[in-house]
Amino acid sequence: MSCLLTLLLVAATGCRKADRVHVERASLLPCRLAGIAEPLQCAEVRVPEVRGLAGTRAIVLRVVVVPALHRAAANDPWVELVGGPGNAASDFARQFVEELAYIRQTHDVLLVDQRGTGGSNPLYCQELALHQLSSLPPRFPAAAVDQCRVRLETQANLAHYTSADAADDLEAVRQSLGYGALNLFGSSYGTRVALEYLRRYPAHARSAMLWGVVPPNFQRPLFYARDGQSALDLLIDDCLAEPACQQAFPAIAEELRALLARLDTAPVPLTLRDPTTERDVHTAITHAGVAQAIWSALASPDRARQLPFVIHAAAQGDYGPLRELDVATRPPRRRYYNAMHLSVVCGEEVLHSTPDALRTASQGSFMSAERALEYHEACIRWRVPRADSTTTATVVSSVPTLIISGTMDPITPPRWGQLAAAGLSNSRHVVVPHLSHELAGLQGGACLDTLFARFLAEPNPKALNTDCLAEIRPPAFKLSSPPQ
């Protein structure tokens, strides 16, 4: 249960200028979150849904602070800006209590549920949640998108749940709680909010750490096929370079091509059971669905290193390992606010591409254009405007910034980190061997925590010691099923 503390926004203008957000000061109050033994601190910050518009509804932002362990801590919190878009920052509070205590030695951890997630006017539709059940069904059925939009339009202006709004909201929270400069930590989509904050409020950022960069001109899903194929090619090269993997799967690329061609001709009917609704979902194993499952698995080292085995089994007609690997078949750890996701990505990313461009981009990749075109159609149905060039231009900043990219990342590979670094004059781009979009399964992965701790203590990109990167090793390839 959070504590209720309403803060009145007393001044805002319609222009996009730094320091234009002003709020009344307020104090955090003790609160508890489910599953966390120690007391935390909470507040609710009220902001206008549409800044500069008279009579606009108010949004209450849920704020959770995991307090520093030493009360003499600096007044510059670590701000966790989470990915998706569609995750709620407060859902990660337990992680900072149980696993990331090094951050709390001298810094509060500030968690603000981005508008549209968690406790901040959440935008969620159960009819768009099938992708959490499996990668195989289409993610955005047209009728479900329409139904979701019509229902949520009564409670939200869907065009104002953007990265720019999130950056302004964060500044409102900073002022209301009396914090000084912020240490921004963004992962995946969260890097986009961090960059937007640097664009708007550079004087209030002490440092920025960007892991898996989504720059302002990132256009999902235009480059998913290209970057996914690059990651898969690297994985196959690694497999063929290891004698045991090469012996077990000597023709894995050819097997995948044959498998997808067969599914193009003859999809395999499949019935799934939705544990949330307790209803059967009738779908099929298709080229697009298998490609989506492979692309999702590539995002995590522990799942990626199972892919040669999974692809080989599926090529022989055994789809059991694929179904077991599919991350979406496991119950989600937290709710994913899928409607907020559409409000962000449609205007900022998807609608900047065209169907023809999406079709062209899929050529030469294991990923067909089907899911990308479905994404684009969903965004047309979502009816939010395309973002203008002020929010898609490269961010120029001199704030000390650490950029982390993974060599095996199918979503935000190093080329995106390099692109963002071009505008960040006081930055360092560190490319981590064997890292994908996630960390799971890497040996020596604690090196990243070491880098973040060092940078938090001394945000000097040039002086950062990265020697521990040499300790990082990938998990072993899966070569066979365990005995029954």
C-alpha positions as CSV (number, residue, x, y, z in Angstrom):
1,M,0.0,0.0,0.0
2,S,1.4,3.4,-0.9
3,C,1.0,6.6,1.1
4,L,-1.2,9.3,-0.4
5,L,0.6,12.6,-0.8
6,T,-0.9,14.8,-3.5
7,L,1.3,17.5,-4.9
8,L,-0.2,20.5,-6.8
9,L,1.4,21.5,-10.0
10,V,1.4,25.3,-9.8
11,A,3.0,26.4,-13.0
12,A,3.6,25.0,-16.5
13,T,3.7,26.3,-20.0
14,G,3.0,24.7,-23.3
15,C,6.6,25.2,-24.6
16,R,9.3,22.6,-24.5
17,K,12.0,24.4,-22.5
18,A,14.2,23.3,-19.6
19,D,13.2,24.2,-16.1
20,R,9.6,25.0,-17.0
21,V,8.1,22.5,-14.6
22,H,7.5,23.9,-11.1
23,V,5.8,22.1,-8.2
24,E,5.3,22.5,-4.5
25,R,7.8,20.8,-2.2
26,A,6.6,17.7,-0.3
27,S,7.9,15.1,2.0
28,L,8.1,11.3,1.4
29,L,6.1,9.2,3.9
30,P,6.8,5.6,5.1
31,C,5.1,2.9,3.1
32,R,5.3,-0.9,2.4
33,L,5.2,-2.8,-0.8
34,A,4.0,-6.4,-1.1
35,G,6.8,-8.9,-0.8
36,I,9.3,-6.4,0.7
37,A,10.0,-6.7,4.4
38,E,11.6,-3.3,5.0
39,P,9.7,-0.1,4.9
40,L,10.2,2.2,2.0
41,Q,9.1,5.7,1.2
42,C,6.3,6.7,-1.1
43,A,4.5,9.8,-2.5
44,E,1.9,10.6,-5.1
45,V,2.7,13.5,-7.4
46,R,0.0,15.1,-9.4
47,V,0.8,16.4,-12.9
48,P,-1.4,17.6,-15.8
49,E,-2.0,15.0,-18.5
50,V,-1.6,17.7,-21.2
51,R,0.7,20.4,-20.1
52,G,-0.4,23.9,-21.1
53,L,-4.0,22.9,-21.8
54,A,-6.6,24.5,-19.5
55,G,-9.0,22.0,-17.9
56,T,-6.9,18.9,-18.6
57,R,-7.2,16.0,-16.3
58,A,-4.6,15.3,-13.7
59,I,-2.4,12.2,-13.6
60,V,-1.2,11.0,-10.2
61,L,2.3,9.6,-10.5
62,R,3.3,6.8,-8.1
63,V,6.7,7.4,-6.6
64,V,8.7,4.9,-4.5
65,V,12.0,5.6,-2.9
66,V,14.3,2.8,-1.7
67,P,16.2,4.9,0.9
68,A,20.0,5.0,1.1
69,L,21.5,2.7,3.9
70,H,23.5,5.6,5.3
71,R,21.6,8.7,6.2
72,A,24.5,10.9,5.3
73,A,23.8,10.1,1.7
74,A,24.2,12.6,-1.1
75,N,21.1,14.3,-2.4
76,D,21.6,12.8,-5.9
77,P,19.5,9.6,-6.2
78,W,19.9,6.8,-8.6
79,V,16.9,7.0,-10.9
80,E,15.8,3.7,-12.4
81,L,14.3,4.2,-15.9
82,V,12.9,0.8,-16.9
83,G,12.4,-0.8,-20.3
84,G,9.5,-1.9,-22.5
85,P,8.0,0.6,-22.8
86,G,5.4,-0.9,-20.6
87,N,7.2,-1.9,-17.4
88,A,6.5,-0.1,-14.1
89,A,9.5,1.1,-12.1
90,S,8.0,0.3,-8.7
91,D,7.9,-3.3,-9.7
92,F,11.7,-3.4,-9.4
93,A,11.9,-2.1,-5.8
94,R,12.5,-5.5,-4.4
95,Q,15.6,-5.9,-6.6
96,F,17.2,-2.9,-5.0
97,V,16.4,-4.2,-1.5
98,E,17.7,-7.7,-2.1
99,E,20.3,-7.6,-4.8
100,L,21.7,-4.2,-5.5
101,A,22.6,-2.9,-2.1
102,Y,25.8,-1.3,-3.4
103,I,23.7,1.4,-5.0
104,R,22.0,2.2,-1.7
105,Q,25.2,2.6,0.3
106,T,25.3,6.3,-0.5
107,H,22.3,7.0,-2.8
108,D,18.5,6.8,-2.6
109,V,16.9,4.8,-5.4
110,L,14.1,6.8,-7.0
111,L,11.4,4.8,-8.8
112,V,8.7,6.7,-10.7
113,D,6.0,4.7,-12.4
114,Q,6.0,6.3,-15.9
115,R,2.6,7.6,-16.8
116,G,0.5,4.7,-18.1
117,T,2.2,2.1,-15.9
118,G,1.9,0.8,-12.4
119,G,0.2,3.3,-10.1
120,S,0.3,6.1,-12.6
121,N,-3.0,6.0,-14.5
122,P,-2.2,2.5,-15.9
123,L,-3.0,1.7,-19.5
124,Y,-3.5,-2.1,-19.9
125,C,-5.8,-4.4,-21.9
126,Q,-6.1,-8.1,-21.3
127,E,-7.1,-8.7,-24.9
128,L,-3.5,-7.6,-25.9
129,A,-1.7,-9.9,-23.5
130,L,-1.5,-13.1,-25.6
131,H,2.2,-12.5,-26.2
132,Q,2.8,-13.1,-22.6
133,L,1.4,-16.6,-23.1
134,S,3.4,-17.4,-26.2
135,S,5.3,-15.8,-29.0
136,L,3.3,-17.9,-31.5
137,P,-0.1,-16.1,-31.7
138,P,-0.2,-12.6,-33.3
139,R,0.6,-9.9,-30.8
140,F,-1.8,-7.2,-32.1
141,P,-5.0,-8.6,-33.5
142,A,-6.9,-5.7,-35.2
143,A,-10.2,-6.2,-33.3
144,A,-8.3,-6.4,-29.9
145,V,-6.4,-3.1,-30.7
146,D,-9.7,-1.3,-31.6
147,Q,-11.5,-2.6,-28.5
148,C,-8.7,-1.6,-26.2
149,R,-8.4,1.9,-27.7
150,V,-12.1,2.6,-27.5
151,R,-12.2,1.6,-23.9
152,L,-9.1,3.5,-22.7
153,E,-9.9,6.7,-24.6
154,T,-12.5,7.4,-21.9
155,Q,-9.7,7.6,-19.2
156,A,-6.7,8.9,-21.0
157,N,-5.5,11.1,-23.8
158,L,-3.5,8.4,-25.5
159,A,-1.4,10.8,-27.5
160,H,0.2,12.2,-24.2
161,Y,1.9,9.1,-22.8
162,T,5.2,9.8,-24.5
163,S,8.9,9.9,-23.6
164,A,8.8,13.7,-23.6
165,D,5.9,13.7,-21.1
166,A,7.9,11.2,-18.9
167,A,10.9,13.4,-18.9
168,D,8.8,16.4,-17.8
169,D,7.1,14.2,-15.1
170,L,10.5,13.1,-13.8
171,E,11.5,16.7,-13.4
172,A,8.3,17.5,-11.6
173,V,9.1,14.6,-9.1
174,R,12.7,15.8,-8.7
175,Q,11.5,19.3,-7.7
176,S,8.7,18.1,-5.5
177,L,10.9,15.9,-3.4
178,G,13.8,18.4,-3.3
179,Y,16.4,16.3,-4.9
180,G,19.5,17.8,-6.5
181,A,21.1,16.4,-9.7
182,L,20.0,13.0,-10.7
183,N,22.0,9.9,-11.6
184,L,20.0,8.4,-14.5
185,F,20.1,4.7,-15.2
186,G,18.2,3.6,-18.2
187,S,18.0,0.1,-19.7
188,S,16.5,-0.6,-23.1
189,Y,13.6,1.8,-23.7
190,G,14.5,3.5,-20.4
191,T,17.6,4.9,-22.2
192,R,15.3,6.9,-24.4
193,V,13.6,8.6,-21.4
194,A,17.1,9.3,-19.9
195,L,18.2,10.9,-23.2
196,E,15.1,13.0,-23.4
197,Y,15.8,14.2,-19.8
198,L,19.3,15.1,-20.8
199,R,17.9,17.1,-23.7
200,R,15.5,19.0,-21.6
201,Y,17.1,19.3,-18.1
202,P,20.9,18.8,-18.5
203,A,21.6,21.1,-15.4
204,H,19.8,18.6,-13.2
205,A,21.6,15.4,-14.3
206,R,24.8,14.4,-12.5
207,S,25.4,11.3,-14.6
208,A,23.8,9.0,-17.0
209,M,24.2,5.2,-17.5
210,L,22.6,3.8,-20.7
211,W,22.4,0.0,-21.2
212,G,21.1,-1.2,-24.5
213,V,20.5,2.2,-26.1
214,V,17.2,3.2,-27.8
215,P,18.1,6.6,-29.3
216,P,15.5,9.1,-30.3
217,N,15.5,8.1,-34.0
218,F,15.2,4.3,-33.2
219,Q,12.4,2.9,-35.4
220,R,11.0,-0.4,-34.1
221,P,10.3,-2.7,-35.7
222,L,12.2,-1.6,-38.9
223,F,15.5,-2.9,-37.9
224,Y,14.4,-6.0,-35.9
225,A,15.0,-8.3,-38.9
226,R,18.5,-6.9,-39.7
227,D,19.7,-6.8,-36.1
228,G,18.1,-10.1,-35.2
229,Q,19.8,-11.8,-38.2
230,S,23.1,-10.3,-37.2
231,A,22.8,-11.7,-33.6
232,L,21.8,-15.1,-34.9
233,D,24.7,-15.2,-37.4
234,L,27.1,-14.4,-34.5
235,L,25.5,-17.2,-32.4
236,I,25.8,-19.7,-35.2
237,D,29.5,-18.7,-35.8
238,D,30.1,-19.3,-32.1
239,C,28.5,-22.7,-32.3
240,L,30.5,-23.8,-35.3
241,A,33.7,-22.6,-33.6
242,E,33.1,-25.0,-30.7
243,P,33.9,-28.7,-31.7
244,A,31.0,-30.2,-29.7
245,C,28.4,-27.7,-31.0
246,Q,29.7,-28.0,-34.5
247,Q,29.5,-31.8,-34.4
248,A,26.0,-31.8,-32.9
249,F,24.6,-29.1,-35.3
250,P,26.8,-28.8,-38.4
251,A,24.1,-27.4,-40.6
252,I,22.0,-25.3,-38.2
253,A,21.5,-22.4,-40.6
254,E,20.3,-24.7,-43.4
255,E,18.0,-26.5,-41.0
256,L,16.4,-23.2,-40.0
257,R,15.8,-22.2,-43.6
258,A,14.2,-25.5,-44.3
259,L,12.0,-25.3,-41.2
260,L,10.7,-21.9,-42.0
261,A,10.0,-22.8,-45.6
262,R,8.1,-25.8,-44.5
263,L,6.0,-23.7,-42.1
264,D,5.3,-21.2,-44.9
265,T,3.6,-24.1,-46.7
266,A,2.1,-26.0,-43.8
267,P,1.7,-24.3,-40.4
268,V,1.1,-26.6,-37.5
269,P,-2.1,-26.2,-35.6
270,L,-1.7,-25.6,-31.9
271,T,-4.0,-25.0,-28.9
272,L,-2.7,-23.1,-25.9
273,R,-4.4,-22.7,-22.5
274,D,-4.5,-19.1,-21.2
275,P,-4.0,-19.4,-17.4
276,T,-5.4,-15.9,-16.8
277,T,-8.7,-16.4,-18.6
278,E,-8.7,-20.3,-18.4
279,R,-9.7,-20.3,-22.0
280,D,-8.2,-22.2,-25.0
281,V,-6.4,-20.2,-27.6
282,H,-6.4,-21.7,-31.0
283,T,-3.3,-20.7,-33.0
284,A,-0.6,-22.3,-35.1
285,I,3.2,-22.8,-35.3
286,T,4.1,-20.5,-38.2
287,H,7.2,-19.0,-39.7
288,A,6.4,-15.6,-38.1
289,G,5.7,-17.2,-34.7
290,V,8.9,-19.3,-34.7
291,A,11.0,-16.3,-35.8
292,Q,9.5,-14.2,-33.0
293,A,10.4,-16.9,-30.5
294,I,13.9,-17.2,-31.8
295,W,14.3,-13.4,-31.8
296,S,13.1,-13.2,-28.2
297,A,15.5,-16.0,-27.1
298,L,18.4,-14.2,-28.7
299,A,17.9,-11.4,-26.2
300,S,19.1,-13.5,-23.2
301,P,22.4,-15.4,-23.2
302,D,21.1,-18.4,-21.3
303,R,18.2,-18.9,-23.8
304,A,20.3,-18.0,-26.9
305,R,22.7,-20.8,-26.2
306,Q,19.9,-23.3,-26.4
307,L,18.8,-22.2,-29.9
308,P,21.0,-24.6,-32.0
309,F,19.5,-27.5,-30.1
310,V,15.9,-26.0,-30.3
311,I,16.2,-25.3,-34.1
312,H,17.6,-28.7,-34.8
313,A,14.8,-30.4,-32.9
314,A,12.1,-28.3,-34.6
315,A,13.6,-29.1,-38.0
316,Q,13.0,-32.8,-37.2
317,G,9.4,-32.0,-36.3
318,D,9.8,-31.9,-32.5
319,Y,8.5,-28.5,-31.3
320,G,8.6,-29.4,-27.6
321,P,12.0,-27.7,-27.0
322,L,10.8,-24.6,-28.8
323,R,7.8,-24.4,-26.6
324,E,9.9,-24.9,-23.5
325,L,12.3,-22.2,-24.5
326,D,9.8,-19.6,-25.4
327,V,10.1,-17.1,-22.7
328,A,6.5,-16.1,-23.1
329,T,5.3,-19.5,-22.0
330,R,6.4,-18.8,-18.5
331,P,4.1,-16.7,-16.2
332,P,5.2,-13.1,-16.4
333,R,7.0,-11.8,-13.3
334,R,5.1,-8.5,-13.5
335,R,2.3,-6.9,-15.5
336,Y,3.3,-5.3,-18.8
337,Y,1.3,-2.2,-19.6
338,N,0.7,-3.0,-23.3
339,A,-1.6,-0.1,-24.1
340,M,1.0,2.4,-22.7
341,H,3.5,0.6,-24.9
342,L,1.5,1.5,-28.0
343,S,1.0,5.1,-27.0
344,V,4.8,5.5,-26.8
345,V,6.1,3.5,-29.7
346,C,3.5,4.3,-32.3
347,G,4.1,8.0,-32.5
348,E,7.8,7.9,-31.7
349,E,9.0,4.9,-33.7
350,V,6.6,2.7,-35.6
351,L,4.8,5.3,-37.7
352,H,8.1,6.7,-38.9
353,S,8.4,3.6,-41.2
354,T,6.2,2.5,-44.1
355,P,4.9,-1.0,-44.9
356,D,7.1,-1.1,-48.0
357,A,10.2,-0.3,-45.9
358,L,9.3,-3.0,-43.4
359,R,8.9,-5.5,-46.2
360,T,12.3,-4.5,-47.7
361,A,14.0,-4.7,-44.3
362,S,12.9,-8.3,-43.7
363,Q,14.6,-9.6,-46.9
364,G,17.5,-11.8,-46.2
365,S,16.5,-12.4,-42.5
366,F,14.9,-15.3,-40.8
367,M,12.2,-12.9,-39.6
368,S,9.4,-12.4,-42.1
369,A,7.7,-9.0,-42.5
370,E,4.4,-10.3,-41.1
371,R,4.8,-9.3,-37.4
372,A,6.3,-5.9,-38.4
373,L,3.4,-5.2,-40.6
374,E,1.0,-6.2,-37.9
375,Y,2.8,-3.7,-35.5
376,H,2.4,-0.9,-38.1
377,E,-1.3,-1.7,-38.6
378,A,-1.9,-1.6,-34.8
379,C,-0.3,1.8,-34.7
380,I,-2.5,3.2,-37.4
381,R,-5.5,1.9,-35.4
382,W,-4.1,3.4,-32.2
383,R,-4.7,6.9,-33.7
384,V,-1.9,8.8,-32.0
385,P,0.1,11.4,-34.1
386,R,3.6,10.8,-35.3
387,A,6.2,12.6,-33.2
388,D,7.9,15.6,-34.7
389,S,11.6,16.1,-35.3
390,T,12.1,17.9,-31.9
391,T,11.8,14.5,-30.1
392,T,13.6,12.4,-32.8
393,A,16.7,14.5,-33.2
394,T,20.0,13.4,-31.8
395,V,20.5,14.4,-28.1
396,V,23.5,16.7,-27.6
397,S,24.8,16.8,-24.0
398,S,28.0,17.1,-22.0
399,V,26.7,15.2,-19.0
400,P,29.1,12.4,-18.0
401,T,27.6,9.3,-19.7
402,L,28.4,5.6,-19.7
403,I,27.0,3.6,-22.6
404,I,26.8,-0.2,-22.4
405,S,26.1,-2.3,-25.5
406,G,26.2,-6.1,-25.9
407,T,27.9,-7.8,-28.9
408,M,25.0,-10.3,-29.2
409,D,22.1,-8.0,-28.7
410,P,19.4,-8.5,-31.3
411,I,17.4,-5.4,-30.3
412,T,19.8,-2.7,-29.4
413,P,23.2,-3.8,-30.8
414,P,26.4,-1.6,-30.5
415,R,25.5,0.4,-33.6
416,W,22.7,2.2,-31.6
417,G,25.1,3.0,-28.7
418,Q,27.6,4.4,-31.2
419,L,24.9,6.5,-32.8
420,A,23.8,8.0,-29.4
421,A,27.5,8.6,-28.4
422,A,27.9,10.9,-31.4
423,G,25.9,13.6,-29.6
424,L,27.3,12.9,-26.1
425,S,30.6,14.7,-25.9
426,N,31.5,13.4,-22.4
427,S,30.6,9.8,-22.9
428,R,32.3,6.4,-23.2
429,H,30.8,3.5,-25.2
430,V,31.7,0.1,-23.7
431,V,30.9,-2.9,-25.9
432,V,30.6,-6.0,-23.7
433,P,31.6,-9.4,-25.2
434,H,28.9,-12.1,-25.1
435,L,26.3,-9.7,-23.6
436,S,22.9,-9.6,-25.2
437,H,19.9,-7.4,-24.4
438,E,19.8,-9.1,-21.0
439,L,22.5,-10.5,-18.7
440,A,21.1,-13.9,-17.7
441,G,23.5,-16.7,-17.9
442,L,26.8,-14.8,-18.4
443,Q,29.7,-15.9,-16.2
444,G,31.4,-12.8,-14.8
445,G,28.3,-10.7,-15.4
446,A,28.9,-9.0,-12.0
447,C,31.5,-6.9,-13.9
448,L,28.6,-4.7,-15.0
449,D,27.6,-3.9,-11.4
450,T,31.3,-3.1,-10.8
451,L,31.3,-0.7,-13.7
452,F,28.1,1.0,-12.6
453,A,29.3,1.3,-9.0
454,R,32.6,2.9,-10.1
455,F,30.9,5.3,-12.5
456,L,28.3,6.3,-9.8
457,A,31.1,7.1,-7.4
458,E,33.2,9.0,-10.0
459,P,31.3,9.8,-13.2
460,N,34.4,10.2,-15.3
461,P,34.0,8.2,-18.5
462,K,37.7,8.4,-19.5
463,A,39.0,7.2,-16.2
464,L,36.6,4.3,-15.8
465,N,38.5,1.0,-15.3
466,T,36.9,-1.8,-17.4
467,D,39.5,-4.5,-16.8
468,C,36.8,-6.9,-15.4
469,L,35.3,-7.3,-18.9
470,A,37.9,-9.9,-19.6
471,E,36.2,-12.1,-17.0
472,I,32.9,-12.4,-18.9
473,R,32.2,-15.8,-20.5
474,P,29.0,-17.1,-22.2
475,P,27.0,-20.1,-20.9
476,A,27.6,-23.4,-22.5
477,F,25.6,-24.4,-25.6
478,K,22.9,-26.9,-24.9
479,L,23.7,-30.1,-26.9
480,S,21.0,-32.6,-25.8
481,S,18.0,-33.1,-23.6
482,P,18.6,-34.2,-20.1
483,P,17.8,-37.9,-19.4
484,Q,14.2,-38.5,-18.3
